[in-house]
Amino acid sequence: MLVEQNLEFIAAVSQRVLVIKRGQLGEEIPREHLGDLAIMSQYTGVHG
């Protein structure tokens, strides 16, 4: 397990990406979505 916020790094080294939300493993993020800020904001809650 790797906990990281740098999405470019995560995409380069990971086969699977899962969201941790409130201490629990959440849904899996498709790797092709990591570069799309609009989609990622749905997973992370970060806008902008």
N, CA, C and O atoms as a GROMACS GRO file, in nm:
protein
  192
    1MET      N    1   0.085  -0.116   0.000
    1MET     CA    2   0.000   0.000   0.000
    1MET      C    3   0.090   0.123   0.000
    1MET      O    4   0.191   0.128   0.070
    2LEU      N    5   0.050   0.219  -0.078
    2LEU     CA    6   0.120   0.347  -0.088
    2LEU      C    7   0.016   0.456  -0.069
    2LEU      O    8  -0.085   0.459  -0.141
    3VAL      N    9   0.039   0.544   0.025
    3VAL     CA   10  -0.051   0.657   0.046
    3VAL      C   11   0.019   0.779  -0.011
    3VAL      O   12   0.125   0.819   0.038
    4GLU      N   13  -0.040   0.838  -0.113
    4GLU     CA   14   0.026   0.949  -0.184
    4GLU      C   15  -0.080   1.038  -0.247
    4GLU      O   16  -0.188   0.992  -0.283
    5GLN      N   17  -0.047   1.167  -0.260
    5GLN     CA   18  -0.139   1.262  -0.322
    5GLN      C   19  -0.093   1.307  -0.460
    5GLN      O   20  -0.168   1.374  -0.531
    6ASN      N   21   0.028   1.271  -0.499
    6ASN     CA   22   0.081   1.308  -0.630
    6ASN      C   23   0.026   1.208  -0.733
    6ASN      O   24   0.076   1.096  -0.743
    7LEU      N   25  -0.075   1.248  -0.808
    7LEU     CA   26  -0.145   1.157  -0.898
    7LEU      C   27  -0.060   1.111  -1.015
    7LEU      O   28  -0.075   0.998  -1.062
    8GLU      N   29   0.030   1.196  -1.062
    8GLU     CA   30   0.120   1.154  -1.171
    8GLU      C   31   0.211   1.041  -1.124
    8GLU      O   32   0.232   0.943  -1.195
    9PHE      N   33   0.265   1.055  -1.004
    9PHE     CA   34   0.350   0.951  -0.946
    9PHE      C   35   0.271   0.822  -0.927
    9PHE      O   36   0.319   0.714  -0.960
   10ILE      N   37   0.151   0.834  -0.872
   10ILE     CA   38   0.065   0.718  -0.849
   10ILE      C   39   0.038   0.644  -0.980
   10ILE      O   40   0.048   0.521  -0.985
   11ALA      N   41   0.006   0.717  -1.085
   11ALA     CA   42  -0.023   0.656  -1.214
   11ALA      C   43   0.098   0.582  -1.268
   11ALA      O   44   0.084   0.479  -1.335
   12ALA      N   45   0.217   0.634  -1.240
   12ALA     CA   46   0.339   0.573  -1.293
   12ALA      C   47   0.377   0.444  -1.221
   12ALA      O   48   0.436   0.355  -1.283
   13VAL      N   49   0.344   0.432  -1.094
   13VAL     CA   50   0.393   0.317  -1.017
   13VAL      C   51   0.285   0.217  -0.975
   13VAL      O   52   0.317   0.112  -0.920
   14SER      N   53   0.159   0.248  -1.000
   14SER     CA   54   0.051   0.164  -0.947
   14SER      C   55  -0.022   0.086  -1.055
   14SER      O   56  -0.038   0.130  -1.168
   15GLN      N   57  -0.066  -0.032  -1.015
   15GLN     CA   58  -0.153  -0.110  -1.102
   15GLN      C   59  -0.300  -0.083  -1.068
   15GLN      O   60  -0.386  -0.087  -1.156
   16ARG      N   61  -0.326  -0.056  -0.941
   16ARG     CA   62  -0.461  -0.024  -0.896
   16ARG      C   63  -0.455   0.099  -0.807
   16ARG      O   64  -0.358   0.119  -0.734
   17VAL      N   65  -0.560   0.182  -0.814
   17VAL     CA   66  -0.568   0.301  -0.730
   17VAL      C   67  -0.702   0.297  -0.657
   17VAL      O   68  -0.808   0.290  -0.719
   18LEU      N   69  -0.695   0.302  -0.525
   18LEU     CA   70  -0.815   0.302  -0.442
   18LEU      C   71  -0.820   0.430  -0.360
   18LEU      O   72  -0.716   0.482  -0.319
   19VAL      N   73  -0.939   0.480  -0.336
   19VAL     CA   74  -0.958   0.599  -0.254
   19VAL      C   75  -0.974   0.554  -0.109
   19VAL      O   76  -1.045   0.459  -0.079
   20ILE      N   77  -0.905   0.626  -0.019
   20ILE     CA   78  -0.927   0.606   0.125
   20ILE      C   79  -1.011   0.723   0.172
   20ILE      O   80  -0.971   0.839   0.159
   21LYS      N   81  -1.128   0.693   0.225
   21LYS     CA   82  -1.220   0.798   0.269
   21LYS      C   83  -1.262   0.769   0.412
   21LYS      O   84  -1.320   0.664   0.441
   22ARG      N   85  -1.233   0.863   0.500
   22ARG     CA   86  -1.266   0.849   0.642
   22ARG      C   87  -1.209   0.720   0.701
   22ARG      O   88  -1.274   0.653   0.781
   23GLY      N   89  -1.087   0.687   0.660
   23GLY     CA   90  -1.019   0.570   0.714
   23GLY      C   91  -1.059   0.437   0.655
   23GLY      O   92  -1.010   0.333   0.699
   24GLN      N   93  -1.146   0.438   0.556
   24GLN     CA   94  -1.192   0.314   0.493
   24GLN      C   95  -1.154   0.314   0.346
   24GLN      O   96  -1.155   0.419   0.280
   25LEU      N   97  -1.121   0.196   0.294
   25LEU     CA   98  -1.095   0.186   0.151
   25LEU      C   99  -1.226   0.207   0.076
   25LEU      O  100  -1.327   0.144   0.106
   26GLY      N  101  -1.222   0.295  -0.021
   26GLY     CA  102  -1.339   0.324  -0.100
   26GLY      C  103  -1.330   0.258  -0.236
   26GLY      O  104  -1.276   0.148  -0.250
   27GLU      N  105  -1.383   0.325  -0.335
   27GLU     CA  106  -1.388   0.265  -0.468
   27GLU      C  107  -1.256   0.277  -0.541
   27GLU      O  108  -1.171   0.359  -0.507
   28GLU      N  109  -1.240   0.194  -0.643
   28GLU     CA  110  -1.120   0.196  -0.726
   28GLU      C  111  -1.135   0.302  -0.834
   28GLU      O  112  -1.241   0.317  -0.894
   29ILE      N  113  -1.026   0.374  -0.859
   29ILE     CA  114  -1.023   0.476  -0.963
   29ILE      C  115  -0.955   0.416  -1.085
   29ILE      O  116  -0.841   0.370  -1.074
   30PRO      N  117  -1.020   0.415  -1.200
   30PRO     CA  118  -0.952   0.370  -1.321
   30PRO      C  119  -0.831   0.459  -1.350
   30PRO      O  120  -0.840   0.582  -1.338
   31ARG      N  121  -0.719   0.400  -1.388
   31ARG     CA  122  -0.597   0.476  -1.412
   31ARG      C  123  -0.615   0.585  -1.516
   31ARG      O  124  -0.554   0.692  -1.506
   32GLU      N  125  -0.699   0.560  -1.616
   32GLU     CA  126  -0.719   0.662  -1.720
   32GLU      C  127  -0.790   0.786  -1.667
   32GLU      O  128  -0.789   0.889  -1.734
   33HIS      N  129  -0.850   0.780  -1.550
   33HIS     CA  130  -0.918   0.895  -1.491
   33HIS      C  131  -0.824   0.984  -1.410
   33HIS      O  132  -0.860   1.096  -1.376
   34LEU      N  133  -0.704   0.936  -1.380
   34LEU     CA  134  -0.614   1.012  -1.294
   34LEU      C  135  -0.574   1.148  -1.352
   34LEU      O  136  -0.546   1.240  -1.276
   35GLY      N  137  -0.572   1.161  -1.483
   35GLY     CA  138  -0.535   1.288  -1.545
   35GLY      C  139  -0.650   1.382  -1.569
   35GLY      O  140  -0.630   1.494  -1.617
   36ASP      N  141  -0.772   1.340  -1.538
   36ASP     CA  142  -0.891   1.422  -1.563
   36ASP      C  143  -0.935   1.488  -1.433
   36ASP      O  144  -0.994   1.424  -1.346
   37LEU      N  145  -0.906   1.618  -1.419
   37LEU     CA  146  -0.935   1.688  -1.294
   37LEU      C  147  -1.083   1.690  -1.259
   37LEU      O  148  -1.118   1.682  -1.142
   38ALA      N  149  -1.171   1.699  -1.358
   38ALA     CA  150  -1.315   1.700  -1.331
   38ALA      C  151  -1.359   1.568  -1.269
   38ALA      O  152  -1.437   1.566  -1.174
   39ILE      N  153  -1.310   1.458  -1.323
   39ILE     CA  154  -1.346   1.327  -1.269
   39ILE      C  155  -1.281   1.307  -1.132
   39ILE      O  156  -1.346   1.257  -1.040
   40MET      N  157  -1.154   1.346  -1.118
   40MET     CA  158  -1.084   1.326  -0.992
   40MET      C  159  -1.148   1.405  -0.878
   40MET      O  160  -1.145   1.361  -0.763
   41SER      N  161  -1.206   1.520  -0.909
   41SER     CA  162  -1.270   1.599  -0.803
   41SER      C  163  -1.389   1.525  -0.744
   41SER      O  164  -1.424   1.547  -0.628
   42GLN      N  165  -1.451   1.438  -0.821
   42GLN     CA  166  -1.561   1.356  -0.769
   42GLN      C  167  -1.511   1.256  -0.667
   42GLN      O  168  -1.580   1.226  -0.569
   43TYR      N  169  -1.392   1.204  -0.688
   43TYR     CA  170  -1.334   1.107  -0.596
   43TYR      C  171  -1.272   1.173  -0.473
   43TYR      O  172  -1.282   1.121  -0.362
   44THR      N  173  -1.208   1.288  -0.494
   44THR     CA  174  -1.129   1.349  -0.386
   44THR      C  175  -1.200   1.461  -0.312
   44THR      O  176  -1.164   1.493  -0.199
   45GLY      N  177  -1.301   1.520  -0.375
   45GLY     CA  178  -1.368   1.634  -0.314
   45GLY      C  179  -1.292   1.764  -0.330
   45GLY      O  180  -1.335   1.868  -0.279
   46VAL      N  181  -1.179   1.760  -0.402
   46VAL     CA  182  -1.098   1.880  -0.425
   46VAL      C  183  -1.139   1.937  -0.560
   46VAL      O  184  -1.138   1.868  -0.662
   47HIS      N  185  -1.174   2.065  -0.560
   47HIS     CA  186  -1.217   2.131  -0.683
   47HIS      C  187  -1.118   2.241  -0.719
   47HIS      O  188  -1.063   2.308  -0.632
   48GLY      N  189  -1.097   2.257  -0.849
   48GLY     CA  190  -1.013   2.368  -0.890
   48GLY      C  191  -0.898   2.323  -0.963
   48GLY      O  192  -0.815   2.405  -1.006
   0.00000   0.00000   0.00000
